[in-house]
């Protein structure tokens, strides 16, 4: 299985931050975590943001309407690198996998 490169992971992180830019601050922002595991779901890389907008991960990357305040979340899927698959693990995290 192929590995996710640092550049690919950083592009995913940037796409999350761009999609939720209204909520991103200097002290409240998504972070990239290597070898992340939630319950029994290990991932080589993940974007984690517990303080982010409610259930943001379920709207990544295609966007939609955020439930808590009804904000429109843009589609950022075109910004993702090819051969990368992102999956919401919780409402506040996404796992990043190679998509061979």
Secondary structure, DSSP 8 states (H G I E B T S, - for coil): -----HHHHHHHHHHHHHHTTTT--SSS--EEEEEEEETTEEEEEEEE-TTSSTTGGGGTTT-EE-TTT--EE---GGGS-TTEEEEEEETTEEEEEE--
